[in-house]
Amino acid sequence: MLRAVATAGLAGLAIVFPSGAEAGSRTRKTRQLTHSQYINATHTNVTNVELHIDTKDTSARNDTAPYLYGLMFEDINHSGDGGIYAELIANRAFQGSGIVPGQWSGLTGNVIVNSENPIDPYGPVLTGWGAIGNVRLSLDRLHPLSDALPVALQVDVAANATGEVGFLNYGWWGMDVSPQTYSASFHVLANAPRYNDTNVGFTVSLRSNLTGEVWSKADIPPAKLPTFDYVQLNTTIENTATAPNSNNTFALTMDASQVAGQTLYFDLISLFPETFKGRKNGLRKDIAQAFYDMKPRFLRFPGGNNLEGVSTQTRWKWWKTIGPLKDRPGRPGNWNYYNTDGLGLLEYLEWCEDMEIVPVIGVYAGFSLDIWGQDGTDWPEDKFDEVIQEALDELEYCMGDTSTKWGAVRAKHGHPEPFDIKFIEIGNEDWFSKTYPWRFSRMLAGLKKVYPDITYISTAYNENDDYVIDIPEGAYWDTHHYAEPSFFIEDFDFYDNWQATTNNTDVGVLLGEFSVYQIDTPSGEVNYTNPPDVHIAYPQLLSAIAEGVYALGGERNPDVVRLSSYAPSLQNRNWYNWTPDMISFTANPKETVLSASYWQQWLFAHFRGTQTLPVRNVKGAFNPLFWASSIEEKEGVVLLKVINIGNQTVPLSTSLDRAYSSVNGTILTAKSLDAFNTAENQNAVVPRALNLSASASALHKREGAFNWQVPPFSLTVLQFDV
C-alpha cells in the first residue's frame, strides 16, 4: 500500500480526534462527478467494429496465466481484527490501542498527536468494555495470563452487591446476533486474599444494547476458582433469535451472592460465531464467502505496509503470530491500531487451503517504516543474515516436514502436512528504500539456495530514481497503481512486448495493488488528501470499466502478467483509513457491500479460458471498444470479453471460424458512470445475464457469425458454445 494516507479514528470506540479530524464512519454526499477528462480519453467517433476470432490455429494460442486473479490482504481499515477475522469481542485481551498521527510545528513529518491511551500510545485500554451491576473495572498488570498477554481485566465486586454482576463487550461497533452456535471462552483467576472459597458460576449471553433484552445465554455451573493459575472455561451459546440490528453486546455475568466482596481477573475473553468452512479461530462467513465466490487463485499476505512495521522492532514477526492465542502478543499495526495477530501465519495458510488457492507470502526484507512518513529504517548490512534466516525459518514452518525444527512446530499446531508454497515476495514497496538493490540480491540468493523452485517477486524495478533492479529470469516484479481512470485505459497495451522492449526476458509481473482512486483531473496527479470533488470513496461503474480495460491488457499478455489483485480488499465502514475498497462491511452481515470493482473482478475471474485466442479487427480499432478472447477447449466454450468505455452504443460484428450452438452473455453496467453500491442499494452495479441466442439465426450460428449492439459504459462477457 502506498504510504500517503488519510487519517481516520476509532469511531464508536474511545479516542480523541485532533481539530478537524473525522471519524471513519462517514456519510457520502450524493454529487454528480464531472467526467469530461475521462470522456476526452475515449474516442467518440464511433464506427462499427468487426472482429474475427481464430479458434483453429492452435499455434497462435498462448496458455492463460493460471493464477491471474487473486486477493491482496493486509490488516488495514480494520479488515482483519473487526473484519474477516471472525472474533466478535473487541479488545479481547487488552493488548493495545489506536493512535492518530499528524503534524507538530516543531518537527518535519508526522508524530503521534493523539492516542486512546494518552500516556502510553498503543498501550492497553478498557475500550469496548462496560460494567454490569455494582462492580469496578480496571486494568491489571500484576496477574498476567502469559508473557505475551501481560494485562488482565480486574473486576472488583462490591461487598454489598446484589443480583447480576459482571461486564459486557460492545463488539467491533456492534455484534451480529442470528440463528447459529456461538463459541465462548475466557480465562479467569480469583484474587487469593479476597476469595472465600465459594463455588462461582458464570453466565454468558447475547443482549440488545438498546433494550437489554437477552437473546440467548449459556450457563457454566458453579465451581471452585483457582488463585494461582488461570483456568480456561469454554461453552457454546445455541442461539435461535434474530436481532433486528447489530447493536448488541456480549455479557459475562455472575450471581453477586457468590462473588460479593471479591476480586476476579479475566483475560482472552472470546466469542466466535460459526466460521467459514467451520475452521476454529477462523474467518467471518459472509466476507470469506464473498471472496470465495470470486474464484480467486491466490492470496497475498500479510501486506502491504503491515509487513514492515512502524519500526524494525514492530515488524510482522511471523513466529509471534503462531501457536496458542495466549502466546501471541500482537503488535502496533501500520494502520494506526493494534493488531491481535489472531489471524496469524497458520490462519493465512489455512485460509488458502479452505479456498483452494495458493499463498503469495510477503517476507520481511530489512526495511521498516516510521510514524514520520514514507522513510524508515534499513537493516544494517553486516547483520543482514539475521533477516535471511528469519525468512528461511518462516519457509521451513510452511514447507518443512516434521523432521525439521519448524515443521515439527507446525505439526504441533495441528497441521503436520507441509504447505505448497509457489510464490515468495521479498519485502513490500521497497522502492522507498535506497538499499533494496543489495537487500533484494542477498535475500534472493539466500532463499533460492534452500528453496530453488519457488518463484520470487521483487517489490521494486524502476520506481526509484536512483536505481533499476535487475530482476532475474523467472522472477516477478510487483507493481502498484492507485490512479485515475485514464491511466488504466491509456496503459491497456503497456505489457504488449514488455519483456522484449525493457530487456526483461522471462520476467513476470504481479499487479499486486491497483484501483481507480479518483476521477480524472487536468493535472493527472493523484491527490492523497482526498478532496471530495475528485476522490472516489466507493468503487463506481467508472472504476470497474477502467480497471477492466487494464485487466484485459493483462489477459492479452499472459506471458507477462501472471497475477493481479485489487487493493485494498476490505473496509470496515465504522473505521477506515483508505478508500476506495473492494468490499465494505459493518458488524451486520446484511450490510456487506460488494462494490462495482468486486463485480468486475468476479466477472473476469469466473469467465476464463485456458488459452488465449487471436482476434483480428477487420474493421474498427481499440477505444472506445476493448476486447480479448480465450477458449476452454474441454468445455467447448469460446469467450469474448468486450468493454465499451464510451457513452454511445457500438455495433459489433463477430465471426468465428467454426459454428456455435448458442451464445449467451453476462453484462456489468448501470444507468450512470457514477453508480455505486451501498448498504441501502446493493444492486446498483451488479452483473446480469444476457440471453442472446434468440438474436442469432440458425444460419449465423452455422457460419460462426454474431452481431450485437454493445451498450455504452459496459463490461460484457460473450460465451459461444462450440
LUMKEDREN-296003 format. One record per residue (C-alpha): residue in one letter; y, z, x. Coordinates in steps of 0.25 Angstrom, whole numbers, padded with zeros to 4 digits, always signed. Example, Ala and Ser with C-alpha at 12.3 -4.5 7.8 and 13.67 -1.06 7.14 Angstrom:
! LUMKEDREN-296003
a-0018+0031+0049 s-0004+0029+0055 
END
This chain:
! LUMKEDREN-296003
m+0000+0000+0000 l+0014-0003+0005 r+0022+0009+0010 a+0035+0008+0002 v+0032+0014-0012 a+0040+0021-0023 t+0039+0036-0025 a+0033+0042-0038 g+0030+0056-0041 l+0019+0065-0047 a+0023+0062-0062 g+0017+0073-0070 l+0014+0082-0058 a+0024+0091-0052 i+0032+0084-0042 v+0047+0083-0040 f+0054+0070-0038 p+0066+0067-0030 s+0078+0062-0037 g+0076+0048-0043 a+0061+0048-0041 e+0052+0045-0052 a+0038+0049-0057 g+0027+0039-0057 s+0026+0039-0072 r+0036+0028-0075 t+0038+0020-0088 r+0041+0006-0084 k+0052+0000-0091 t+0050-0014-0098 r+0058-0025-0092 q+0058-0040-0090 l+0056-0044-0076 t+0063-0056-0070 h+0053-0065-0065 s+0062-0076-0060 q+0057-0075-0046 y+0043-0075-0050 i+0045-0087-0059 n+0052-0094-0047 a+0039-0092-0039 t+0032-0101-0049 h+0032-0116-0051 t+0038-0119-0065 n+0035-0134-0064 v+0022-0132-0071 t+0013-0144-0071 n-0002-0146-0075 v-0012-0140-0065 e-0025-0148-0063 l-0036-0141-0055 h-0049-0146-0050 i-0060-0135-0047 d-0071-0140-0037 t-0084-0132-0040 k-0094-0141-0033 d-0089-0142-0019 t-0095-0129-0014 s-0090-0131+0000 a-0075-0130-0005 r-0078-0116-0011 n-0076-0102-0004 d-0082-0089-0007 t-0073-0080-0014 a-0069-0067-0008 p-0080-0057-0013 y-0071-0045-0013 l-0057-0051-0017 y-0053-0042-0028 g-0053-0027-0026 l-0046-0013-0027 m-0036-0006-0018 f-0035+0009-0020 e-0027+0020-0014 d-0022+0033-0020 i-0008+0028-0024 n-0002+0031-0038 h-0012+0042-0040 s-0022+0031-0041 g-0033+0040-0034 d-0030+0054-0038 g-0025+0054-0052 g-0031+0039-0053 i-0044+0033-0051 y-0050+0046-0045 a-0055+0052-0057 e-0051+0067-0055 l-0043+0072-0066 i-0038+0084-0060 a-0024+0083-0053 n-0023+0091-0040 r-0037+0096-0042 a-0038+0103-0028 f-0023+0106-0025 q-0024+0097-0013 g-0010+0091-0012 s+0002+0085-0020 g+0012+0074-0020 i+0025+0071-0013 v+0037+0062-0015 p+0042+0054-0002 g+0057+0050-0002 q+0069+0049+0007 w+0077+0060+0014 s+0090+0057+0020 g+0087+0063+0033 l+0075+0054+0037 t+0071+0040+0036 g+0058+0036+0028 n+0052+0045+0017 v+0050+0060+0017 i+0043+0069+0007 v+0055+0072-0003 n+0047+0079-0014 s+0033+0085-0016 e+0025+0092-0026 n+0023+0104-0017 p+0037+0106-0012 i+0033+0114+0000 d+0021+0106+0005 p+0021+0091+0002 y+0008+0086-0002 g+0004+0101-0004 p-0005+0107-0015 v+0002+0109-0028 l-0002+0114-0042 t+0002+0101-0048 g-0007+0097-0060 w-0011+0111-0064 g-0007+0121-0075 a-0011+0135-0079 i-0019+0139-0091 g-0017+0154-0096 n-0012+0165-0088 v-0015+0160-0074 r-0007+0157-0062 l-0010+0144-0054 s-0007+0143-0039 l-0012+0136-0027 d-0021+0144-0017 r-0024+0141-0003 l-0032+0154+0000 h-0044+0149-0007 p-0047+0135-0003 l-0058+0127-0009 s-0061+0120+0004 d-0053+0116+0017 a-0050+0103+0010 l-0045+0110-0002 p-0037+0122+0002 v-0029+0124-0011 a-0034+0130-0024 l-0029+0133-0037 q-0027+0148-0039 v-0028+0153-0053 d-0023+0167-0056 v-0027+0173-0069 a-0018+0184-0075 a-0025+0197-0077 n-0020+0197-0092 a-0024+0182-0094 t-0032+0179-0107 g-0038+0167-0113 e-0039+0154-0106 v-0034+0153-0091 g-0035+0143-0081 f-0028+0130-0077 l-0027+0115-0081 n-0024+0102-0074 y-0016+0091-0079 g-0023+0080-0072 w-0017+0067-0066 w-0006+0066-0076 g-0016+0069-0087 m-0031+0069-0089 d-0039+0059-0098 v-0048+0066-0108 s-0058+0057-0114 p-0073+0058-0118 q-0081+0060-0105 t-0087+0070-0096 y-0077+0077-0086 s-0082+0084-0073 a-0074+0096-0070 s-0076+0105-0057 f-0068+0115-0050 h-0069+0125-0039 v-0066+0140-0042 l-0065+0153-0034 a-0061+0167-0038 n-0052+0176-0031 a-0060+0187-0026 p-0051+0199-0027 r-0048+0196-0041 y-0061+0191-0046 n-0068+0201-0055 d-0082+0195-0054 t-0081+0189-0068 n-0088+0177-0073 v-0078+0165-0075 g-0080+0153-0084 f-0071+0141-0084 t-0068+0130-0094 v-0063+0116-0090 s-0056+0108-0101 l-0048+0096-0104 r-0036+0098-0112 s-0024+0091-0118 n-0011+0095-0110 l-0003+0092-0123 t-0011+0101-0133 g-0020+0109-0125 e-0032+0104-0133 v-0045+0105-0125 w-0052+0092-0126 s-0065+0097-0119 k-0070+0108-0110 a-0081+0114-0102 d-0085+0128-0098 i-0090+0133-0085 p-0098+0146-0088 p-0093+0159-0082 a-0098+0163-0069 k-0094+0171-0057 l-0084+0165-0047 p-0084+0164-0032 t-0074+0171-0024 f-0078+0166-0010 d-0081+0151-0012 y-0076+0141-0023 v-0087+0137-0033 q-0086+0123-0040 l-0088+0123-0055 n-0091+0110-0062 t-0092+0106-0076 t-0091+0094-0086 i-0082+0092-0098 e-0088+0084-0109 n-0076+0078-0116 t-0077+0071-0129 a-0062+0071-0132 t-0052+0060-0130 a-0038+0066-0127 p-0026+0058-0133 n-0019+0057-0120 s-0021+0061-0105 n-0012+0073-0106 n-0024+0082-0103 t-0028+0093-0094 f-0040+0099-0087 a-0041+0114-0089 l-0049+0125-0081 t-0049+0138-0089 m-0055+0152-0089 d-0056+0163-0098 a-0046+0173-0094 s-0055+0185-0097 q-0064+0180-0085 v-0053+0178-0075 a-0040+0186-0079 g-0034+0193-0066 q-0042+0183-0057 t-0038+0172-0047 l-0047+0160-0046 y-0045+0148-0037 f-0049+0133-0041 d-0049+0120-0033 l-0054+0106-0034 i-0053+0106-0049 s-0059+0093-0054 l-0061+0085-0067 f-0067+0071-0067 p-0069+0062-0079 e-0080+0052-0079 t-0078+0043-0068 f-0081+0028-0064 k-0096+0026-0063 g-0098+0041-0064 r-0094+0043-0050 k-0092+0058-0046 n-0078+0060-0041 g-0075+0046-0046 l-0065+0036-0052 r-0058+0037-0065 k-0065+0028-0074 d-0055+0019-0081 i-0048+0016-0068 a-0060+0013-0060 q-0066+0005-0071 a-0053-0004-0071 f-0055-0006-0056 y-0070-0009-0058 d-0067-0019-0069 m-0058-0027-0060 k-0071-0031-0052 p-0065-0027-0039 r-0073-0029-0026 f-0067-0019-0016 l-0059-0006-0016 r-0049-0004-0004 f-0047+0011-0002 p-0041+0021+0001 g-0028+0014+0004 g-0017+0010+0006 n-0007+0019+0011 n-0016+0031+0007 l-0026+0028+0018 e-0015+0030+0029 g-0009+0044+0025 v+0005+0048+0026 s+0001+0053+0040 t-0011+0051+0049 q-0015+0065+0044 t-0015+0061+0029 r-0022+0048+0031 w-0034+0046+0022 k-0045+0053+0029 w-0058+0048+0023 w-0066+0059+0027 k-0058+0069+0019 t-0060+0061+0007 i-0075+0062+0006 g-0085+0073+0002 p-0083+0085-0008 l-0069+0085-0015 k-0067+0099-0010 d-0067+0094+0005 r-0057+0083+0002 p-0042+0088+0006 g-0035+0076+0001 r-0022+0071+0007 p-0008+0067+0005 g-0009+0053+0000 n+0000+0042+0004 w+0006+0040-0010 n+0013+0054-0011 y+0002+0062-0018 y-0010+0070-0013 n-0024+0063-0013 t-0036+0072-0016 d-0046+0062-0010 g-0055+0064-0021 l-0056+0049-0020 g-0061+0048-0006 l-0069+0038+0003 l-0082+0040-0004 e-0076+0039-0018 y-0069+0026-0014 l-0083+0021-0009 e-0090+0025-0022 w-0078+0018-0030 c-0082+0005-0023 e-0097+0008-0025 d-0095+0010-0040 m-0086-0002-0042 e-0096-0011-0033 i-0084-0014-0024 v-0082-0014-0008 p-0074-0004-0001 v-0062-0008+0007 i-0059+0004+0015 g-0046+0007+0022 v-0048+0015+0034 y-0037+0023+0041 a-0032+0015+0053 g-0022+0025+0060 f-0009+0023+0053 s-0003+0032+0043 l+0010+0032+0034 d+0020+0043+0033 i+0029+0048+0022 w+0040+0041+0029 g+0036+0028+0024 q+0029+0016+0030 d+0028+0020+0044 g+0017+0030+0048 t+0009+0035+0060 d-0001+0027+0068 w-0013+0034+0075 p-0012+0035+0090 e-0019+0024+0097 d-0026+0034+0107 k-0032+0041+0095 f-0035+0029+0086 d-0050+0031+0088 e-0049+0042+0078 v-0045+0033+0067 i-0056+0023+0070 q-0066+0034+0070 e-0061+0039+0057 a-0063+0025+0051 l-0077+0024+0057 d-0081+0037+0051 e-0076+0032+0037 l-0084+0020+0038 e-0096+0028+0042 y-0094+0037+0030 c-0094+0024+0021 m-0105+0016+0028 g-0113+0025+0037 d-0128+0028+0034 t-0132+0043+0032 s-0135+0044+0047 t-0121+0043+0051 k-0111+0055+0050 w-0102+0050+0039 g-0113+0042+0032 a-0120+0055+0031 v-0107+0062+0025 r-0106+0050+0015 a-0121+0053+0011 k-0118+0068+0009 h-0106+0064+0000 g-0117+0057-0009 h-0117+0042-0004 p-0128+0040+0006 e-0127+0025+0005 p-0117+0019+0014 f-0106+0010+0008 d-0104-0004+0012 i-0090-0006+0018 k-0085-0020+0020 f-0070-0018+0022 i-0062-0009+0030 e-0047-0009+0030 i-0040-0004+0043 g-0028+0004+0038 n-0018+0001+0028 e-0006-0008+0029 d-0005-0005+0043 w+0006-0016+0045 f+0015-0004+0044 s+0010+0001+0057 k+0013-0005+0071 t-0001+0000+0077 y-0010-0008+0067 p-0014-0019+0077 w-0021-0009+0087 r-0026+0000+0076 f-0032-0011+0068 s-0038-0017+0081 r-0044-0004+0085 m-0049+0000+0071 l-0055-0013+0069 a-0063-0013+0082 g-0067+0002+0080 l-0072-0001+0065 k-0078-0014+0068 k-0086-0009+0079 v-0094+0000+0070 y-0093-0008+0057 p-0092-0023+0061 d-0096-0028+0047 i-0084-0022+0040 t-0072-0031+0036 y-0060-0025+0042 i-0046-0026+0036 s-0033-0026+0043 t-0021-0020+0035 a-0011-0028+0043 y-0009-0042+0048 n+0005-0048+0050 e+0013-0038+0041 n+0019-0030+0053 d+0030-0038+0061 d+0025-0032+0074 y+0010-0037+0074 v+0000-0046+0067 i-0014-0040+0066 d-0025-0049+0072 i-0036-0048+0061 p-0049-0052+0066 e-0058-0062+0059 g-0066-0056+0047 a-0056-0045+0045 y-0046-0044+0034 w-0031-0042+0032 d-0026-0033+0021 t-0012-0038+0015 h-0004-0031+0005 h+0006-0037-0004 y+0016-0030-0014 a+0025-0041-0018 e+0032-0050-0029 p+0024-0060-0037 s+0030-0072-0030 f+0023-0066-0017 f+0009-0067-0023 i+0012-0081-0029 e+0018-0087-0017 d+0007-0081-0008 f-0004-0087-0017 d-0008-0096-0005 f-0005-0086+0006 y-0020-0085+0010 d-0023-0100+0010 n-0027-0103+0024 w-0022-0090+0028 q-0033-0087+0039 a-0030-0100+0046 t-0015-0100+0045 t-0014-0086+0050 n-0025-0087+0060 n-0033-0076+0053 t-0047-0082+0054 d-0057-0076+0044 v-0047-0064+0041 g-0047-0060+0027 v-0037-0054+0018 l-0037-0041+0009 l-0025-0042-0001 g-0026-0027-0001 e-0014-0023-0009 f-0005-0032-0018 s+0003-0033-0030 v+0015-0039-0037 y+0025-0027-0034 q+0038-0033-0040 i+0043-0045-0047 d+0049-0056-0038 t+0063-0053-0033 p+0073-0062-0026 s+0071-0055-0012 g+0056-0055-0013 e+0055-0041-0007 v+0047-0031-0013 n+0055-0019-0017 y+0047-0006-0016 t+0057+0003-0022 n+0052-0004-0035 p+0065-0008-0043 p+0061-0009-0057 d+0067-0022-0059 v+0057-0029-0049 h+0045-0019-0047 i+0033-0021-0055 a+0028-0008-0060 y+0015-0013-0067 p+0008-0026-0064 q+0012-0037-0073 l+0007-0050-0076 l+0017-0055-0066 s+0009-0047-0056 a-0004-0052-0060 i+0000-0066-0059 a+0006-0065-0045 e-0006-0057-0040 g-0016-0066-0046 v-0010-0078-0039 y-0011-0071-0026 a-0025-0067-0029 l-0028-0082-0032 g-0023-0085-0018 g-0033-0075-0013 e-0045-0081-0021 r-0042-0094-0015 n-0043-0089-0001 p-0056-0080-0001 d-0058-0082+0014 v-0045-0075+0016 v-0042-0065+0004 r-0054-0057+0004 l-0050-0044-0004 s-0038-0041-0013 s-0033-0029-0021 y-0021-0025-0029 a-0013-0013-0026 p-0011-0002-0030 s-0022-0002-0039 l-0019+0011-0047 q-0007+0019-0053 n-0007+0032-0060 r+0005+0029-0069 n+0009+0044-0068 w+0011+0044-0053 y+0012+0032-0044 n+0020+0027-0032 w+0017+0012-0033 t+0017+0001-0044 p+0012-0009-0048 d-0003-0005-0048 m-0015-0012-0054 i-0020-0001-0063 s-0011+0011-0069 f-0016+0023-0076 t-0014+0037-0081 a-0023+0048-0084 n-0027+0041-0097 p-0037+0030-0095 k-0032+0023-0107 e-0019+0021-0099 t-0025+0014-0087 v-0017+0001-0086 l-0024-0011-0079 s-0012-0020-0074 a-0010-0035-0074 s-0013-0035-0059 y-0026-0027-0063 w-0030-0038-0072 q-0027-0049-0062 q-0036-0043-0052 w-0046-0041-0063 l-0045-0055-0067 f-0047-0061-0053 a-0058-0051-0049 h-0066-0054-0062 f-0066-0069-0060 r-0070-0072-0046 g-0079-0083-0041 t-0088-0083-0029 q-0082-0095-0023 t-0068-0102-0024 l-0067-0116-0029 p-0057-0127-0024 v-0047-0130-0034 r-0039-0143-0033 n-0026-0144-0040 v-0026-0158-0045 k-0012-0156-0052 g-0002-0145-0050 a-0001-0134-0039 f-0001-0119-0038 n+0011-0112-0045 p+0012-0109-0056 l-0003-0110-0057 f-0012-0104-0047 w-0027-0105-0047 a-0040-0102-0039 s-0055-0105-0043 s-0069-0100-0040 i-0083-0101-0044 e-0094-0091-0048 e-0106-0100-0046 k-0117-0091-0051 e-0109-0088-0064 g-0105-0103-0065 v-0091-0100-0066 v-0078-0107-0061 l-0066-0098-0061 l-0051-0103-0060 k-0040-0093-0059 v-0027-0098-0063 i-0013-0091-0063 n-0001-0096-0069 i+0011-0089-0063 g+0021-0097-0071 n+0028-0096-0085 q+0022-0109-0090 t+0009-0114-0095 v+0002-0122-0084 p-0008-0133-0089 l-0021-0132-0081 s-0032-0143-0080 t-0044-0139-0072 s-0056-0147-0068 l-0070-0142-0063 d-0080-0151-0056 r-0090-0146-0066 a-0092-0144-0080 y-0090-0130-0086 s-0095-0124-0099 s-0084-0115-0103 v-0070-0110-0098 n-0064-0096-0100 g-0053-0088-0094 t-0046-0075-0092 i-0031-0074-0092 l-0021-0064-0088 t-0007-0066-0094 a+0003-0059-0102 k+0016-0062-0110 s+0025-0059-0099 l+0025-0058-0083 d+0030-0044-0085 a+0018-0040-0093 f+0010-0028-0088 n+0000-0018-0094 t+0004-0004-0098 a-0004+0008-0104 e+0002+0004-0117 n-0001-0011-0116 q-0013-0012-0106 n-0016-0027-0110 a-0003-0033-0108 v-0009-0041-0096 v-0024-0042-0097 p-0034-0053-0095 r-0039-0060-0107 a-0050-0070-0109 l-0047-0085-0112 n-0058-0093-0119 l-0055-0107-0114 s-0068-0115-0117 a-0063-0120-0130 s-0052-0127-0124 a-0061-0135-0114 s-0068-0146-0121 a-0083-0150-0118 l-0078-0162-0110 h-0069-0153-0102 k-0080-0143-0099 r-0089-0155-0095 e-0079-0160-0086 g-0074-0147-0080 a-0060-0148-0085 f-0051-0138-0092 n-0037-0138-0096 w-0029-0125-0099 q-0014-0121-0100 v-0012-0109-0091 p-0003-0099-0097 p+0009-0094-0090 f+0009-0081-0082 s-0007-0080-0082 l-0019-0078-0073 t-0032-0085-0078 v-0046-0086-0074 l-0053-0098-0080 q-0068-0097-0080 f-0076-0110-0081 d-0091-0108-0083 v-0098-0119-0076 
END
